[in-house]
Amino acid sequence: MKKGLIGSDEPPPVGSALACTDELFLRRYVRKHDDDEELVAELMGILRGSRAS
């Protein structure tokens, strides 16, 4: 939300982000930002459990 990635004033339920499959996470939070390589790297780091540098 802070970076404007979610696009709403209300955060999604925590369970929906934590309980989704990798493919669903990719679809919801990563692929829609394909034009921003740095952001995609950061989001993929989150998915893998590491931080992108």
Secondary structure, 3 states (H helix, E strand, C coil): CCCCCCCCCCCCCHHHHHCCCHHHHHHHHHHHHCCCHHHHHHHHHHHHCCCCC
